[in-house]
Amino acid sequence: MRRVAAAALVLGMLATPASAPSFPSAPSLPSFPSLPTAPYAPPAPSPSPSRYQAAPDTQRTRTGALLPGPGTYADDIAKGETRSYRVRLDGSTNVFLSAVLTPVPGAAIDVVDGISLSLRTPSGQACGLRTDVRFYGDTARPVADYVSRRVEPGRDCQEPGEYVLDVEGVGRDTGSQGKPWRWPVEIGYVEEAAPGSDVPAPLPPTAWSTEPPAGALGDGETRPVRGGTGFNDAPPLAGSGSWRDELRPGESRFYRVPVRWRQQLFARARFGNAEPPPGGSALPDGLRLALYNPARGAVDERKGLYTGEPATLLLGTAPAAYANRTQGATESVGAMRFAGDYYLQLTLDRRAPVPVPLALDLTVATPSPAHAAAPAPGRSAGPVSGADSGPASGLESGPASDPAQGGASAAGPDPVLRAVGIAGVSTGTALVASLAAWPLLPSRRRPRLRSRPRGRHARGA
């Protein structure tokens, strides 16, 4: 259950991120080509939010069609409609099938509108949980998640053959007063080589804290960046630092950040001073900070009030570990199952009267043994592989980023996954803070299935 908490925060911490200790490297596995993405080009400024940008190699598909293999596919879907796609799977490869619903920015929506995803055999046997992806708000924005077929003893759908991915447009039945819609949907198909018998099992999980290391998120100099419209044009950001941008009303902007094994990502979004909403009232959930993993699975989300006053949202993850797939105590921990590019999404309510200046502070850190042994007060310890010798690597969404563009270091995640396709909220705490000072900028008819809400990765899913 997502919760929003308010707290006062005074800016002024000045410290350098602590250096991470050295851990044993994960075992070496065969290298596979990573997924190409569009070269990053900042969207041209416009008076209204830009539409979601498709991947350059996107293929058009339709319901009933066969998705021939890994890649990105485009279709559209309406509320109450189910689009079905056939996939042929072997008996040795993990597969992740995602869907991104991309409404027109500012479109009229109902809070429970969205899509539902499920994977099944042609005879109707469910391959795990259904995934629900809803807006849970008044502002249309890209929303995404995935279903998977993992090759493991005791799991369903292990045999090679044809399977069916169902994507259903869902929402509340409000009769003639409802809000009909038909929007584009982007289907992602990713394969991952299953671990071999010669790869050691992951080490037992250890403790960690969702609090960032002391002084890791400073208030120093910010660098300019322009966020992308979605996964395909999200600019790369180095793992630690501060960037400044601006959000227009109804707009979402995306940024990608590389996270390697055992690393945690901490992100703080600082929204600057702007005009209050019409009538001076607050906009619930008017500010959003969401995180997606390399397979476009929802990891976590923070929400806050928009009042026109400065506000802060803070998000911290579990360390990325292969063991999180089966040993993750919560869904947000389970989603931290890859190394690779993670995607931050910042959204401003469409009813905000003016653009809002934004500062995005990031740090990517490996918890030290001392930090792991003593979680912060009030935080539950979550499972992670402290020195993960598990068999996997990141679903890399693109080639090494160019540091000259303010992007990620060329030293990306260990190349242990075969991510041949795809072009690139849940539990936790959030801070919505009134800041005393602001040194920023001017600036988803099938058999009944159990459902997994958006952003939730049940243990073993």
C-alpha positions as CSV (number, residue, x, y, z in Angstrom):
1,M,0.0,0.0,0.0
2,R,1.5,3.3,-1.0
3,R,1.6,5.9,1.6
4,V,2.4,9.6,1.5
5,A,3.9,11.2,4.5
6,A,4.6,14.9,5.0
7,A,7.8,16.1,6.6
8,A,9.7,19.3,6.9
9,L,13.1,19.3,5.3
10,V,15.7,22.0,5.5
11,L,18.2,22.0,2.7
12,G,21.9,22.4,3.4
13,M,23.5,19.0,3.5
14,L,26.9,19.2,2.0
15,A,28.8,16.0,1.7
16,T,30.3,13.6,-0.8
17,P,28.8,10.1,-1.5
18,A,30.8,7.5,0.5
19,S,32.8,5.2,-1.7
20,A,31.5,1.7,-2.0
21,P,33.5,-1.3,-0.7
22,S,34.8,-3.9,-3.0
23,F,32.8,-7.1,-3.4
24,P,33.6,-10.4,-5.3
25,S,32.5,-10.2,-8.9
26,A,29.6,-12.3,-10.2
27,P,30.7,-15.4,-12.2
28,S,31.4,-14.8,-15.9
29,L,28.7,-15.8,-18.4
30,P,28.5,-15.6,-22.2
31,S,28.0,-12.1,-23.5
32,F,25.0,-11.3,-25.7
33,P,24.2,-8.2,-27.7
34,S,22.3,-5.5,-25.8
35,L,19.2,-3.8,-27.0
36,P,19.7,-0.8,-29.2
37,T,17.8,2.4,-28.4
38,A,17.2,5.6,-30.2
39,P,20.2,8.0,-29.9
40,Y,19.2,10.5,-27.3
41,A,18.0,13.7,-28.8
42,P,16.2,16.3,-26.5
43,P,12.6,16.9,-27.6
44,A,12.1,20.3,-29.0
45,P,10.4,22.7,-26.7
46,S,6.7,23.0,-27.2
47,P,3.8,24.8,-25.4
48,S,2.2,21.5,-24.5
49,P,3.5,18.0,-23.5
50,S,5.0,15.9,-26.2
51,R,3.6,12.6,-27.3
52,Y,5.3,9.3,-26.3
53,Q,8.2,8.6,-28.7
54,A,8.2,5.1,-30.2
55,A,11.4,3.0,-30.6
56,P,13.0,3.4,-34.0
57,D,12.7,-0.3,-34.8
58,T,9.1,-0.7,-33.7
59,Q,7.0,-3.1,-35.8
60,R,3.3,-2.7,-36.2
61,T,1.2,-5.6,-35.1
62,R,-2.5,-6.5,-34.5
63,T,-4.6,-8.8,-32.4
64,G,-4.1,-12.5,-33.2
65,A,-0.7,-11.9,-34.8
66,L,2.4,-13.8,-34.0
67,L,5.2,-11.8,-32.4
68,P,8.1,-13.4,-34.3
69,G,10.7,-12.7,-31.6
70,P,12.3,-10.2,-29.3
71,G,11.7,-6.6,-30.2
72,T,9.2,-3.8,-29.8
73,Y,5.7,-3.9,-31.3
74,A,3.0,-1.2,-31.7
75,D,-0.8,-1.5,-31.5
76,D,-3.7,0.3,-30.0
77,I,-6.4,-0.7,-27.6
78,A,-9.7,0.6,-26.3
79,K,-11.4,0.3,-22.9
80,G,-13.2,-3.1,-22.7
81,E,-11.2,-4.6,-25.6
82,T,-8.7,-7.5,-25.4
83,R,-5.8,-7.7,-27.8
84,S,-4.1,-11.1,-28.0
85,Y,-0.7,-11.9,-29.4
86,R,0.9,-15.3,-30.0
87,V,4.4,-16.1,-29.0
88,R,6.5,-19.2,-29.6
89,L,8.7,-20.1,-26.6
90,D,11.4,-22.7,-26.2
91,G,12.0,-24.7,-23.0
92,S,15.2,-23.0,-21.9
93,T,14.7,-19.2,-22.1
94,N,13.2,-16.8,-19.7
95,V,10.8,-14.3,-21.4
96,F,9.5,-11.0,-20.2
97,L,6.5,-9.5,-22.1
98,S,5.7,-5.9,-21.3
99,A,3.0,-3.4,-22.3
100,V,3.2,0.4,-22.1
101,L,-0.1,2.3,-22.4
102,T,0.7,5.7,-23.9
103,P,-2.3,8.0,-23.7
104,V,-2.4,11.5,-25.1
105,P,-1.0,13.9,-22.5
106,G,-3.9,15.7,-20.8
107,A,-6.5,13.1,-22.0
108,A,-9.6,12.6,-19.9
109,I,-9.3,9.5,-17.8
110,D,-10.8,7.7,-14.9
111,V,-8.6,6.8,-12.0
112,V,-9.0,3.1,-12.5
113,D,-8.5,3.1,-16.3
114,G,-5.6,1.1,-17.6
115,I,-4.6,-2.2,-19.0
116,S,-4.3,-5.8,-17.7
117,L,-1.7,-8.3,-18.9
118,S,-1.7,-12.1,-18.7
119,L,0.2,-15.0,-20.4
120,R,-1.6,-18.3,-21.0
121,T,-1.5,-21.5,-23.1
122,P,-3.8,-21.7,-26.1
123,S,-6.1,-24.0,-24.0
124,G,-6.3,-21.3,-21.3
125,Q,-3.9,-22.4,-18.6
126,A,-2.5,-19.3,-16.8
127,C,1.2,-18.9,-16.7
128,G,1.3,-17.1,-13.4
129,L,-0.3,-13.9,-12.1
130,R,-2.2,-11.3,-14.1
131,T,-0.7,-7.9,-14.0
132,D,-3.0,-4.8,-13.6
133,V,-1.7,-1.4,-14.7
134,R,-3.9,1.5,-13.7
135,F,-3.5,5.3,-13.6
136,Y,-4.7,5.7,-10.0
137,G,-4.9,9.4,-10.6
138,D,-6.4,12.2,-12.7
139,T,-3.5,12.7,-15.1
140,A,-2.9,10.6,-18.2
141,R,0.6,9.4,-18.4
142,P,2.6,6.4,-19.8
143,V,2.1,3.4,-17.5
144,A,3.8,0.0,-17.9
145,D,4.5,-3.4,-16.4
146,Y,5.2,-7.0,-17.6
147,V,4.3,-10.7,-17.3
148,S,6.9,-13.4,-17.6
149,R,7.6,-17.1,-18.3
150,R,10.6,-18.2,-16.2
151,V,12.2,-21.6,-16.8
152,E,12.4,-23.2,-13.3
153,P,11.4,-26.5,-11.8
154,G,7.9,-26.4,-10.3
155,R,6.7,-23.4,-12.3
156,D,3.9,-23.4,-14.9
157,C,4.3,-23.2,-18.7
158,Q,7.7,-24.8,-18.9
159,E,7.2,-26.7,-22.2
160,P,8.2,-25.3,-25.5
161,G,5.3,-24.3,-27.8
162,E,2.9,-21.5,-28.5
163,Y,1.6,-19.2,-25.8
164,V,-0.8,-16.2,-25.8
165,L,-0.2,-12.7,-24.4
166,D,-3.5,-11.0,-23.6
167,V,-3.7,-7.2,-23.1
168,E,-7.0,-5.9,-22.0
169,G,-8.2,-2.3,-21.8
170,V,-9.8,-2.0,-18.4
171,G,-11.7,0.7,-16.4
172,R,-14.8,1.4,-14.5
173,D,-18.1,0.8,-16.3
174,T,-19.8,4.2,-16.0
175,G,-22.4,3.7,-18.7
176,S,-23.1,6.6,-21.1
177,Q,-21.3,9.0,-18.9
178,G,-18.0,7.0,-19.2
179,K,-14.9,8.2,-20.9
180,P,-14.3,6.0,-24.0
181,W,-10.7,5.9,-25.2
182,R,-8.4,4.2,-27.7
183,W,-4.7,4.7,-27.1
184,P,-1.5,3.3,-28.5
185,V,0.1,0.4,-26.6
186,E,3.7,-0.6,-27.0
187,I,4.6,-4.3,-26.5
188,G,8.1,-5.3,-25.4
189,Y,9.5,-8.8,-25.9
190,V,12.7,-9.7,-24.1
191,E,14.5,-13.0,-23.8
192,E,17.0,-13.9,-21.1
193,A,19.1,-17.0,-21.1
194,A,18.2,-19.2,-18.1
195,P,21.1,-19.9,-15.7
196,G,23.2,-22.9,-16.4
197,S,24.0,-25.7,-13.9
198,D,27.6,-24.5,-13.7
199,V,26.6,-21.2,-12.2
200,P,26.6,-21.0,-8.4
201,A,23.3,-20.3,-6.6
202,P,23.0,-16.8,-5.2
203,L,24.3,-16.2,-1.7
204,P,21.8,-15.9,1.1
205,P,20.3,-12.4,1.3
206,T,21.6,-9.9,3.8
207,A,20.1,-6.8,5.4
208,W,20.0,-3.3,3.9
209,S,18.4,0.0,4.5
210,T,16.2,2.2,2.2
211,E,17.7,5.3,3.7
212,P,20.4,6.8,1.5
213,P,23.9,6.9,2.9
214,A,24.6,10.0,5.0
215,G,25.3,13.0,2.8
216,A,24.8,11.0,-0.4
217,L,22.1,13.4,-1.7
218,G,23.6,16.8,-1.5
219,D,22.3,20.1,-2.7
220,G,25.2,21.1,-4.8
221,E,25.4,22.3,-8.4
222,T,22.8,21.0,-10.8
223,R,23.4,20.3,-14.5
224,P,20.7,20.9,-17.2
225,V,19.0,18.0,-18.8
226,R,15.7,17.5,-20.7
227,G,13.8,14.3,-19.9
228,G,12.4,12.1,-22.6
229,T,8.8,11.3,-23.4
230,G,9.2,7.6,-22.4
231,F,11.5,4.6,-22.3
232,N,12.9,5.0,-25.8
233,D,14.2,8.6,-25.6
234,A,15.0,8.8,-21.9
235,P,18.4,10.6,-21.5
236,P,21.1,8.7,-19.7
237,L,22.2,10.1,-16.3
238,A,25.3,9.2,-14.5
239,G,24.7,7.2,-11.3
240,S,25.3,10.1,-8.9
241,G,24.8,13.8,-9.3
242,S,22.1,16.5,-9.6
243,W,20.2,17.7,-12.7
244,R,17.7,20.4,-13.3
245,D,14.7,20.3,-15.7
246,E,11.2,21.7,-15.9
247,L,7.8,19.9,-16.0
248,R,4.8,21.3,-17.9
249,P,1.3,20.6,-16.6
250,G,0.2,17.1,-17.6
251,E,3.7,16.1,-18.6
252,S,5.8,13.1,-17.8
253,R,9.5,13.0,-18.3
254,F,11.8,9.9,-18.2
255,Y,15.4,9.5,-17.3
256,R,17.5,6.3,-17.3
257,V,20.1,5.4,-14.7
258,P,22.4,2.4,-14.8
259,V,22.3,0.1,-11.7
260,R,24.7,-2.8,-11.4
261,W,24.5,-5.9,-9.2
262,R,24.4,-5.1,-5.4
263,Q,23.8,-1.4,-6.1
264,Q,20.9,0.6,-4.7
265,L,19.4,3.6,-6.4
266,F,18.4,6.6,-4.4
267,A,16.5,9.4,-6.1
268,R,15.2,12.7,-4.8
269,A,12.9,15.0,-6.8
270,R,12.8,18.6,-5.6
271,F,9.9,20.6,-7.1
272,G,10.4,24.3,-7.1
273,N,8.2,27.2,-6.2
274,A,5.3,27.8,-8.6
275,E,1.7,29.1,-8.7
276,P,-1.0,27.5,-6.5
277,P,-3.8,25.5,-8.1
278,P,-7.0,27.4,-9.2
279,G,-8.9,28.4,-6.1
280,G,-5.9,27.8,-3.9
281,S,-6.7,24.2,-3.3
282,A,-4.2,21.3,-3.2
283,L,-4.0,18.7,-6.0
284,P,-3.8,15.2,-4.4
285,D,-1.1,13.1,-6.0
286,G,-0.3,16.0,-8.2
287,L,3.4,15.2,-8.1
288,R,4.7,11.7,-8.9
289,L,8.1,9.9,-8.9
290,A,8.0,6.4,-10.4
291,L,10.7,3.8,-11.1
292,Y,10.7,1.0,-13.7
293,N,13.3,-1.8,-14.1
294,P,15.1,-2.7,-17.3
295,A,12.3,-5.0,-18.5
296,R,9.8,-2.1,-18.0
297,G,8.4,-3.6,-14.8
298,A,7.1,-1.2,-12.2
299,V,9.3,-1.1,-9.1
300,D,8.0,1.7,-6.9
301,E,6.3,5.0,-6.8
302,R,6.1,8.1,-4.6
303,K,3.2,10.7,-4.7
304,G,2.8,14.1,-3.2
305,L,0.4,17.1,-3.0
306,Y,0.8,19.9,-5.5
307,T,0.2,23.2,-3.8
308,G,2.5,25.5,-5.7
309,E,5.0,25.4,-2.8
310,P,8.3,23.7,-3.0
311,A,8.0,19.9,-2.3
312,T,10.3,16.9,-2.2
313,L,9.8,13.2,-3.1
314,L,12.4,10.6,-2.1
315,L,12.7,7.0,-3.4
316,G,15.2,4.3,-2.4
317,T,15.5,0.8,-3.7
318,A,16.7,-2.6,-2.5
319,P,20.1,-3.6,-3.9
320,A,19.8,-5.2,-7.4
321,A,20.2,-9.0,-7.0
322,Y,19.2,-12.1,-9.0
323,A,18.0,-13.7,-5.7
324,N,15.2,-11.0,-5.4
325,R,13.2,-13.0,-7.9
326,T,12.5,-15.7,-5.4
327,Q,13.5,-14.2,-2.1
328,G,12.2,-10.7,-2.3
329,A,10.2,-10.0,0.8
330,T,8.1,-7.3,-0.9
331,E,7.0,-6.6,-4.5
332,S,9.3,-3.6,-4.8
333,V,12.2,-5.7,-3.7
334,G,11.3,-8.5,-6.1
335,A,11.3,-6.0,-9.0
336,M,15.0,-5.2,-8.3
337,R,15.9,-8.4,-10.1
338,F,18.0,-7.1,-12.9
339,A,21.2,-5.1,-13.4
340,G,20.9,-2.6,-16.2
341,D,19.2,0.7,-17.0
342,Y,16.4,1.7,-14.6
343,Y,13.9,4.4,-15.6
344,L,12.7,7.3,-13.5
345,Q,9.4,8.9,-14.4
346,L,8.5,12.4,-13.1
347,T,4.9,13.6,-13.6
348,L,3.1,16.9,-12.9
349,D,-0.7,17.1,-12.6
350,R,-2.5,18.4,-15.7
351,R,-4.4,20.9,-13.5
352,A,-1.2,22.7,-12.4
353,P,-1.4,26.3,-13.7
354,V,2.2,26.7,-14.8
355,P,5.4,24.7,-15.4
356,V,7.3,23.7,-12.3
357,P,11.1,23.8,-12.0
358,L,12.6,20.4,-11.0
359,A,15.9,19.2,-9.5
360,L,16.7,15.5,-9.6
361,D,19.3,14.3,-7.2
362,L,20.7,10.8,-7.7
363,T,23.1,8.4,-6.0
364,V,23.9,4.8,-6.8
365,A,25.7,3.1,-3.9
366,T,26.7,-0.3,-2.7
367,P,25.7,-0.8,1.0
368,S,28.7,-1.3,3.2
369,P,28.8,-4.3,5.6
370,A,28.2,-2.0,8.5
371,H,25.3,-0.4,6.8
372,A,23.8,-3.8,5.9
373,A,24.0,-5.1,9.4
374,A,22.1,-2.2,10.9
375,P,19.1,-1.0,9.0
376,A,17.9,2.5,9.7
377,P,15.4,2.8,12.6
378,G,11.8,2.2,11.4
379,R,12.9,0.5,8.2
380,S,12.5,-3.2,7.6
381,A,15.4,-5.1,6.4
382,G,15.0,-6.6,2.9
383,P,16.7,-9.5,1.2
384,V,19.5,-8.9,-1.1
385,S,22.6,-10.7,-2.2
386,G,25.4,-8.8,-0.6
387,A,28.0,-10.4,-2.8
388,D,25.7,-12.0,-5.3
389,S,27.2,-14.8,-7.2
390,G,23.9,-15.4,-8.9
391,P,23.6,-16.1,-12.6
392,A,22.4,-13.0,-14.3
393,S,23.2,-9.6,-15.5
394,G,21.3,-6.5,-16.7
395,L,18.7,-6.3,-19.3
396,E,20.7,-3.5,-20.9
397,S,18.5,-1.2,-22.9
398,G,21.2,0.3,-25.0
399,P,24.8,0.8,-25.7
400,A,27.2,2.5,-23.3
401,S,26.1,6.1,-22.8
402,D,28.2,9.0,-23.8
403,P,29.5,10.7,-20.7
404,A,30.0,13.8,-22.8
405,Q,26.2,14.1,-22.9
406,G,26.0,14.1,-19.2
407,G,25.1,10.4,-19.4
408,A,26.1,7.2,-17.8
409,S,29.6,5.9,-17.5
410,A,30.7,3.6,-20.3
411,A,31.3,1.0,-17.6
412,G,27.8,-0.6,-17.7
413,P,26.3,-3.7,-16.1
414,D,27.9,-7.1,-16.4
415,P,26.7,-8.5,-19.8
416,V,25.2,-11.8,-18.6
417,L,21.7,-11.5,-20.0
418,R,20.6,-12.0,-23.5
419,A,18.5,-8.9,-23.9
420,V,17.8,-9.1,-27.6
421,G,14.7,-7.0,-27.6
422,I,12.7,-4.1,-26.1
423,A,13.7,-0.6,-26.6
424,G,14.8,0.0,-23.4
425,V,3.3,1.8,-7.1
426,S,3.7,-0.1,-4.1
427,T,5.2,0.0,-0.6
428,G,7.6,2.4,0.9
429,T,7.7,5.9,2.2
430,A,7.7,9.3,0.6
431,L,8.5,12.8,1.8
432,V,6.4,15.8,0.8
433,A,8.3,18.6,2.3
434,S,7.8,22.3,2.7
435,L,11.3,23.7,2.1
436,A,12.5,26.6,4.0
437,A,14.9,27.5,1.3
438,W,15.1,26.7,-2.4
439,P,18.5,27.0,-4.0
440,L,17.4,25.6,-7.3
441,L,16.4,27.2,-10.5
442,P,14.3,29.7,-12.2
443,S,13.0,28.1,-13.5
444,R,-4.6,-4.1,-18.5
445,R,-12.9,-13.2,-22.3
446,R,-10.3,-15.2,-20.4
447,P,-10.2,-17.7,-17.6
448,R,-10.3,-16.0,-14.2
449,L,-6.8,-15.2,-13.0
450,R,-5.4,-13.8,-9.8
451,S,-4.5,-10.2,-10.2
452,R,-1.3,-8.4,-9.4
453,P,-1.6,-4.7,-9.1
454,R,0.6,-2.4,-11.1
455,G,4.1,-2.1,-9.7
456,R,3.8,-5.3,-7.7
457,H,6.1,-8.3,-8.2
458,A,4.9,-11.1,-6.1
459,R,7.6,-13.4,-4.6
460,G,8.6,-15.9,-7.2
461,A,6.7,-14.1,-10.0
